Structures are given as C-alpha cells and as structure tokens.
C-alpha cells in the first residue's frame, strides 16, 4: 500500500484504534482519516454513507465497537448486539459500495465456544454454545467476520478479520461501570491504596477525571466512600468478581496495533486461504494476491472450485496465560498495594479459560513483543500520568 493511500481508522480515539493510528504514522502513512463519535455516529446509515461519499478512503480499519466487561454485557444485552451490528453493517457495506481496496475488521476471541478446546484454533468457531455473559457481543463479532468472509467469496473483495485476545494499554477504559478486567482491577486496587493512605487529593483528582455514577471528587467524602465500597473498593481491601481461577491471555494494545498494521499492509485474503498454490489465471487472482472482482460472479465466481472456505479470520495474541488471581497479585505488586484482595465467588467468572492458538499469525510472520509484567508496569505509568501528571508532563508511552 502506497504511503499516500487514504486510510480511514474507525474508532481512532479508542484503545486499539489510537494505537493503530500512531503505528501507521510511525510507518510514514500520513493521509489518515478519523472521526470522533460526536462527529460521526457509525450506527447512522445515512451519516456513514455521506462520510464515505466525501472521503472516498482507499482502506478502512474497523476498530470501532460498543464494548464493556461482564457487568456491562449483562446489563445492556440488546445494546451490545444492536449497536455493534449497525456499526459493522454500515461500515462494511459502504466500504464495498465505495470500492475500498482493503478492509481490516477487529473482532474478539469471545467469538469462540465457552468450552472450546484449548488453545482455541480458528477452526473451533461455531462448534458449540457461547459463553452466556457475552453472547450478544460475540454474535455481533461473528457476524462481522462472516460479512468479511462472505464479501470476499461473493465479490472478490480483500477484507480481513482479526480476533484479538484481551487487550490493555494506553487510552484504556478505566471507568468502573463498563471497563474490562485489567484497567478496572488496577483502578480499584490503587484507589484502595489511596484510601488507606488518606490521600484525598489524588482520590479527588481521580474521580474528577473519571466520575463514577455521576459522582466526582467534589462530593461528600462519606458519599465517596460508600460509592467506592459498592464497587468493592475499601480501605486497604479490594473485592473482585469471581473465584480468581479463570485463566486469561492479555496483549499490549500497541502490539495489537503493530500486528493489525502488519496484516493490513502485507497479508491478503488469498494468503489466508492458500489460493496462491493454485493457478492464478484459473482462479482469478491478480499479481498482488487480490481476487479479481471482475471474475467474481455469483458465489465467488472462481472460488467455488476450492471447496468450502470458512474460518478465514486470524487470532492475534501471545499464546500465554495467567489466572485472574495471578494478575491481581501482579497489579498489587506494581501499584505497591499491600492490602487484602478478596474474590467474591457469588459473582460470575465468565469463561474459565480463553487461550488462543496463534500459529496462523506466527506463520504469517508476526509475533508479540511486550510481556505481561512489562505491560502492567507501562499501563500503571500511563494511568498515573493520565490522571495525576501536571499539564506539561506527558507519559513516555
């Protein structure tokens, strides 16, 4: 892809989108397009069409999504399936209508069955039931990857879906009401430490930066203490959901961005399905590996000769895991928290294990760089700088 190609990064202010944006810029791609949610509501079909009419991007990275943890998934089930389906349908359909040359869709490893064999290969998709607590989000993401796969097979497009494991990093969501496990755990443990140290200056600044249930640091201290206790945050004591025994894999968001950009720039749909081993003239493959759209009629035109083609998405992760309890211990060590961490077994654990097989990713030429110990330290530094640094201070991340 040429350095002056116009690339639209949907969700460029988010955890992964911002990292992808920065990665592309570092590689010399400066013709980038981004819109905040206020500027462009991706659930609005007409607004999305107007945007594509105006910008005419050459490539699209679909990193925008309606996301949250177990609590949010349980409370807003209709929103999770409807909002994500609207975003995906609008962006992917307009990308095709505007002849976008390359599209990268970001999903999630929650697409895999609750009791999938570990580590989870791409081929275990749709082999049994999903985890109930995030079923709607998973169904939406499965639909998204199938849209990419189906457009490729029917129209000869070059849309690739990547399924990242649990992500964490700069610009992570630390809002207690809808954040993922890593940032939520880190903020809870650190606020508990601040309560123990009676450091109300930092507690006030933290809550002013990210209010909880509309309550900021200017509220009455007793009200703040009561609110924090509702989320398991007490003086030198933190209560976390579940038993602490589930195993989880975590990937630094900037590693995910590097993998995404690597795939965007170097990997085609034809590479994933192994089409290059066949005659390019017989199967309608151009010199750059794309399936010739002119030869793609009906169900993929030239592609049915290859038989059933499915599970063309790519897992992106580390292939390494640790328990939630081990993660809590690591976060406590990083934040210098010496209090008590309690696990409430009456609350759901979610899927007990979610390790992905990354052999396809490795075979395509990419492996992760940041290990979990270093990543947790980096995240805590970013969190502190984001909340407590003076205006002229910036994190090295």
C-alpha positions as CSV (number, residue, x, y, z in Angstrom):
1,X,0.0,0.0,0.0
2,X,1.4,3.4,-1.0
3,X,2.3,5.9,1.7
4,X,-0.2,8.4,0.4
5,X,-3.1,6.0,0.5
6,X,-6.1,7.4,2.4
7,X,-6.8,5.2,5.4
8,X,-9.9,5.6,7.5
9,X,-9.5,4.4,11.1
10,X,-12.9,3.9,12.6
11,X,-12.5,4.2,16.4
12,X,-9.3,6.2,16.2
13,X,-9.7,7.6,19.7
14,X,-10.1,4.2,21.3
15,X,-7.7,1.7,22.9
16,X,-6.7,-0.1,19.7
17,X,-7.7,2.5,17.1
18,X,-5.4,5.1,18.6
19,X,-2.5,2.7,18.7
20,X,-3.2,1.7,15.1
21,X,-3.3,5.4,14.1
22,X,0.1,6.0,15.8
23,X,1.6,2.9,14.3
24,X,0.6,3.9,10.7
25,X,2.0,7.4,11.3
26,X,5.3,6.0,12.5
27,X,5.5,3.9,9.3
28,X,5.0,7.1,7.2
29,X,1.3,6.8,6.4
30,X,0.1,10.4,7.0
31,X,-3.1,10.5,4.9
32,X,-5.2,9.2,7.8
33,X,-8.9,10.0,8.4
34,X,-10.6,9.7,11.7
35,X,-13.9,10.9,13.2
36,X,-15.0,11.0,16.8
37,X,-18.4,9.6,17.8
38,X,-19.7,13.2,18.1
39,X,-18.6,13.9,14.5
40,X,-19.8,10.6,13.0
41,X,-22.3,8.2,14.5
42,X,-21.5,4.9,12.9
43,X,-24.9,3.5,13.8
44,X,-26.5,6.1,11.5
45,X,-26.6,4.5,8.0
46,X,-27.1,7.8,6.1
47,X,-24.3,9.6,8.0
48,X,-21.9,6.8,7.2
49,X,-22.8,6.9,3.5
50,X,-22.3,10.7,3.5
51,X,-18.9,10.2,5.1
52,X,-17.7,7.6,2.5
53,X,-19.1,9.8,-0.3
54,X,-17.0,12.7,0.9
55,X,-13.8,11.0,1.9
56,X,-13.5,8.0,-0.5
57,X,-10.9,6.1,1.5
58,X,-8.6,3.6,-0.1
59,X,-8.5,1.4,3.0
60,X,-10.6,1.0,6.2
61,X,-9.6,-0.2,9.7
62,X,-12.8,-1.0,11.6
63,X,-11.7,-0.7,15.2
64,X,-14.9,1.0,16.5
65,X,-17.2,-1.0,18.7
66,X,-19.6,-0.8,21.6
67,X,-17.6,-2.6,24.3
68,X,-17.6,-3.4,28.1
69,X,-16.9,-6.0,30.7
70,X,-19.1,-8.7,32.3
71,X,-21.3,-6.2,34.1
72,X,-22.0,-4.1,31.1
73,X,-22.6,-7.1,28.9
74,X,-25.1,-8.4,31.4
75,X,-27.0,-5.1,31.8
76,X,-27.1,-3.9,28.1
77,X,-27.6,-7.1,26.1
78,X,-29.8,-5.5,23.4
79,X,-27.4,-2.6,23.0
80,X,-24.4,-4.9,22.6
81,X,-25.8,-6.8,19.7
82,X,-27.7,-4.0,18.0
83,X,-25.1,-1.2,18.2
84,X,-22.3,-3.5,17.0
85,X,-24.3,-4.9,14.2
86,X,-25.3,-1.5,13.0
87,X,-21.7,-0.3,13.1
88,X,-20.4,-3.3,11.1
89,X,-23.2,-3.4,8.6
90,X,-22.9,0.3,7.8
91,X,-19.1,0.5,7.5
92,X,-18.6,-2.8,5.6
93,X,-21.5,-2.2,3.1
94,X,-20.3,1.4,2.4
95,X,-16.7,0.2,2.0
96,X,-17.9,-2.2,-0.7
97,X,-20.1,0.5,-2.3
98,X,-17.2,2.9,-2.5
99,X,-14.7,0.3,-3.8
100,X,-12.4,0.3,-0.8
101,X,-9.4,-1.8,-1.7
102,X,-8.6,-3.2,1.8
103,X,-10.6,-3.5,5.0
104,X,-9.4,-4.8,8.4
105,X,-12.1,-5.8,10.8
106,X,-11.3,-6.1,14.5
107,X,-13.3,-8.7,16.5
108,X,-12.7,-10.5,19.7
109,X,-11.8,-14.0,20.9
110,X,-15.1,-14.1,22.8
111,X,-16.5,-15.5,19.4
112,X,-15.3,-18.9,20.5
113,X,-17.4,-21.5,22.3
114,X,-17.5,-21.5,26.1
115,X,-16.0,-25.0,26.3
116,X,-13.7,-24.8,23.2
117,X,-10.6,-27.0,23.2
118,X,-7.6,-25.0,24.4
119,X,-5.7,-23.3,22.9
120,X,-8.5,-22.2,20.6
121,X,-7.8,-22.5,16.9
122,X,-9.7,-20.5,14.3
123,X,-11.5,-23.7,13.2
124,X,-13.4,-24.1,16.5
125,X,-15.7,-21.2,15.6
126,X,-19.4,-22.2,15.8
127,X,-18.7,-25.7,17.1
128,X,-20.7,-25.3,20.3
129,X,-22.5,-22.8,22.5
130,X,-21.1,-19.4,23.5
131,X,-20.4,-18.0,27.0
132,X,-23.8,-16.6,28.1
133,X,-22.4,-13.4,29.8
134,X,-21.1,-12.0,26.5
135,X,-23.2,-13.9,24.0
136,X,-24.7,-10.8,22.2
137,X,-21.3,-9.2,21.7
138,X,-19.9,-12.5,20.4
139,X,-22.7,-13.0,18.0
140,X,-22.2,-9.5,16.6
141,X,-18.5,-10.1,16.1
142,X,-19.1,-13.5,14.5
143,X,-21.5,-11.7,12.1
144,X,-18.8,-9.1,11.3
145,X,-16.1,-11.7,10.4
146,X,-18.7,-13.6,8.3
147,X,-19.5,-10.4,6.5
148,X,-15.9,-10.0,5.6
149,X,-15.5,-13.6,4.5
150,X,-18.8,-13.6,2.5
151,X,-18.0,-10.3,0.7
152,X,-14.6,-11.8,-0.3
153,X,-16.2,-15.0,-1.6
154,X,-19.1,-13.3,-3.4
155,X,-17.5,-10.1,-4.7
156,X,-13.7,-10.8,-4.6
157,X,-13.0,-8.1,-2.0
158,X,-9.9,-8.1,0.2
159,X,-11.5,-7.8,3.7
160,X,-9.6,-9.5,6.6
161,X,-10.9,-10.1,10.1
162,X,-8.5,-10.3,13.1
163,X,-9.6,-11.6,16.5
164,X,-7.5,-10.1,19.3
165,X,-7.3,-11.6,22.8
166,X,-7.9,-9.4,25.9
167,X,-6.2,-6.0,25.2
168,X,-4.8,-3.4,27.5
169,X,-2.7,-0.3,27.1
170,X,-2.6,3.5,26.6
171,X,-6.1,5.1,26.3
172,X,-7.7,2.1,28.1
173,X,-11.1,2.4,29.7
174,X,-10.8,2.9,33.4
175,X,-14.5,3.7,34.0
176,X,-15.6,1.3,36.8
177,X,-19.1,0.9,35.4
178,X,-18.1,-0.6,32.0
179,X,-14.3,-1.3,31.9
180,X,-12.5,-4.5,31.2
181,X,-10.8,-6.6,33.8
182,X,-7.3,-5.2,33.7
183,X,-8.0,-1.4,34.0
184,X,-10.9,-2.0,36.4
185,X,-8.7,-4.1,38.7
186,X,-5.8,-1.6,38.5
187,X,-8.0,1.4,39.4
188,X,-9.8,-0.5,42.2
189,X,-6.5,-1.6,43.8
190,X,-4.9,1.8,43.5
191,X,-8.0,3.7,44.9
192,X,-8.0,1.2,47.9
193,X,-4.3,2.1,48.5
194,X,-5.1,5.8,48.3
195,X,-7.9,5.4,50.9
196,X,-5.5,3.6,53.2
197,X,-3.0,6.4,52.8
198,X,-5.8,9.0,53.3
199,X,-4.7,10.7,50.1
200,X,-7.8,12.6,49.3
201,X,-6.1,14.9,46.9
202,X,-5.4,12.0,44.5
203,X,-8.8,10.4,45.1
204,X,-10.4,13.7,44.3
205,X,-8.4,14.1,41.1
206,X,-9.1,10.5,40.1
207,X,-12.9,10.9,40.5
208,X,-12.9,14.3,38.8
209,X,-11.1,12.8,35.8
210,X,-13.4,9.7,35.7
211,X,-16.6,10.2,37.8
212,X,-18.4,7.1,38.9
213,X,-22.2,7.0,38.6
214,X,-22.1,10.8,38.1
215,X,-20.2,11.3,41.4
216,X,-16.9,13.2,41.2
217,X,-14.2,14.1,43.6
218,X,-16.2,17.2,44.9
219,X,-18.8,15.0,46.6
220,X,-19.0,14.5,50.3
221,X,-16.3,12.1,51.5
222,X,-18.7,9.7,53.1
223,X,-20.7,9.6,49.9
224,X,-17.5,8.8,48.0
225,X,-16.5,6.0,50.5
226,X,-20.0,4.5,50.2
227,X,-19.9,4.6,46.4
228,X,-16.4,3.0,46.2
229,X,-17.5,0.3,48.6
230,X,-20.3,-0.6,46.1
231,X,-17.5,-1.4,43.6
232,X,-15.5,-3.4,46.1
233,X,-13.1,-0.6,47.0
234,X,-12.4,-0.2,50.7
235,X,-9.6,1.0,52.9
236,X,-6.7,-1.4,52.0
237,X,-9.2,-4.1,50.9
238,X,-10.5,-4.9,47.4
239,X,-13.2,-7.3,46.4
240,X,-13.1,-8.6,42.9
241,X,-15.7,-10.6,41.0
242,X,-15.5,-14.4,40.7
243,X,-13.1,-17.0,42.1
244,X,-9.9,-15.7,40.6
245,X,-9.3,-19.1,39.0
246,X,-10.2,-18.3,35.3
247,X,-7.2,-18.1,33.0
248,X,-6.8,-15.2,30.7
249,X,-4.4,-14.1,28.0
250,X,-3.5,-10.4,27.6
251,X,-2.0,-8.5,24.7
252,X,-0.5,-5.0,24.9
253,X,-2.6,-2.7,22.7
254,X,0.4,-1.4,20.8
255,X,1.4,-4.9,20.0
256,X,-2.1,-5.5,18.6
257,X,-1.7,-2.3,16.6
258,X,1.5,-3.5,15.1
259,X,0.0,-6.9,14.2
260,X,-3.0,-5.1,12.6
261,X,-0.9,-2.8,10.5
262,X,1.4,-5.6,9.5
263,X,-1.6,-7.6,8.3
264,X,-3.2,-4.6,6.6
265,X,0.0,-3.9,4.6
266,X,1.3,-7.4,4.0
267,X,-1.5,-10.0,4.1
268,X,-4.2,-10.6,1.6
269,X,-7.3,-12.9,1.7
270,X,-5.6,-15.1,-0.8
271,X,-2.7,-15.7,1.5
272,X,-5.0,-16.9,4.3
273,X,-7.0,-19.4,2.1
274,X,-3.8,-20.6,0.4
275,X,-5.1,-19.6,-3.1
276,X,-1.6,-18.8,-4.4
277,X,-0.8,-22.5,-4.7
278,X,-3.4,-22.7,-7.5
279,X,-3.1,-21.3,-11.0
280,X,-3.7,-17.5,-10.7
281,X,-5.2,-17.4,-14.2
282,X,-7.6,-20.2,-13.4
283,X,-8.8,-18.8,-10.1
284,X,-8.8,-15.1,-10.9
285,X,-6.0,-14.0,-8.7
286,X,-4.2,-10.8,-9.6
287,X,-0.4,-10.4,-9.3
288,X,-0.8,-8.6,-5.9
289,X,-2.8,-11.5,-4.5
290,X,-6.2,-10.0,-4.7
291,X,-9.1,-11.9,-6.2
292,X,-10.2,-10.3,-9.4
293,X,-13.5,-8.7,-8.8
294,X,-14.4,-8.9,-12.5
295,X,-14.1,-12.7,-12.4
296,X,-16.2,-13.0,-9.3
297,X,-19.8,-13.7,-10.1
298,X,-22.5,-15.5,-8.1
299,X,-20.9,-17.3,-5.1
300,X,-17.4,-16.0,-5.6
301,X,-17.1,-16.8,-9.3
302,X,-13.8,-18.6,-9.5
303,X,-13.7,-19.6,-5.8
304,X,-16.1,-22.5,-5.5
305,X,-13.6,-24.8,-7.1
306,X,-11.6,-24.5,-3.9
307,X,-14.4,-26.1,-1.9
308,X,-15.7,-24.8,1.4
309,X,-13.9,-21.7,2.6
310,X,-14.5,-20.7,6.2
311,X,-12.7,-19.5,9.4
312,X,-10.5,-17.2,7.4
313,X,-10.1,-14.8,10.4
314,X,-6.8,-14.6,12.3
315,X,-6.2,-14.9,16.0
316,X,-4.0,-12.2,17.5
317,X,-2.4,-12.8,20.9
318,X,0.6,-14.0,22.9
319,X,-0.3,-17.7,23.3
320,X,0.4,-17.2,27.1
321,X,-2.0,-17.0,30.0
322,X,-2.3,-16.4,33.8
323,X,-5.1,-16.6,36.3
324,X,-7.1,-13.6,37.4
325,X,-5.7,-14.1,40.9
326,X,-2.1,-14.0,39.5
327,X,-3.0,-10.9,37.6
328,X,-4.3,-9.3,40.7
329,X,-1.1,-10.2,42.5
330,X,0.9,-8.6,39.7
331,X,-1.2,-5.4,39.7
332,X,-0.8,-5.2,43.5
333,X,2.9,-5.5,43.3
334,X,3.1,-2.9,40.5
335,X,1.0,-0.4,42.4
336,X,2.7,-1.2,45.8
337,X,-0.6,-2.3,47.3
338,X,-0.1,-4.3,50.5
339,X,-3.7,-4.7,51.5
340,X,-6.2,-7.6,51.1
341,X,-7.7,-8.9,47.8
342,X,-10.9,-10.9,48.2
343,X,-12.7,-12.8,45.4
344,X,-16.5,-12.9,45.6
345,X,-17.3,-16.4,44.3
346,X,-21.1,-15.5,44.2
347,X,-20.3,-13.3,41.1
348,X,-19.7,-14.9,37.7
349,X,-16.3,-15.9,36.5
350,X,-17.1,-15.8,32.8
351,X,-15.4,-18.4,30.6
352,X,-12.9,-20.4,32.6
353,X,-10.1,-20.4,30.0
354,X,-9.6,-18.3,26.8
355,X,-6.2,-19.1,25.4
356,X,-5.9,-18.8,21.7
357,X,-3.8,-20.6,19.2
358,X,-1.6,-18.1,17.4
359,X,0.1,-20.5,15.0
360,X,-1.6,-19.0,11.9
361,X,-0.4,-15.5,13.0
362,X,3.1,-16.7,13.5
363,X,3.1,-18.5,10.1
364,X,2.2,-15.1,8.5
365,X,5.3,-13.5,10.0
366,X,4.3,-11.7,13.2
367,X,4.8,-12.4,17.0
368,X,4.2,-10.2,20.1
369,X,7.0,-8.2,21.8
370,X,5.6,-6.9,25.2
371,X,5.3,-9.5,28.0
372,X,2.6,-9.1,30.7
373,X,5.0,-7.9,33.6
374,X,6.3,-5.1,31.5
375,X,2.9,-4.3,30.1
376,X,1.2,-3.9,33.5
377,X,4.0,-1.5,34.6
378,X,3.5,0.5,31.4
379,X,-0.2,0.7,31.9
380,X,0.1,1.8,35.5
381,X,2.5,4.6,34.4
382,X,0.1,5.7,31.7
383,X,-2.8,5.7,34.2
384,X,-0.9,7.8,36.7
385,X,0.3,10.3,34.1
386,X,-3.2,10.5,32.6
387,X,-4.8,11.4,35.9
388,X,-2.1,12.9,38.1
389,X,0.6,14.4,35.8
390,X,0.8,18.2,35.5
391,X,-0.4,19.6,32.2
392,X,3.1,19.9,30.8
393,X,4.0,16.4,31.8
394,X,3.4,13.5,29.3
395,X,3.9,9.8,29.5
396,X,6.7,8.3,27.5
397,X,4.0,5.9,26.2
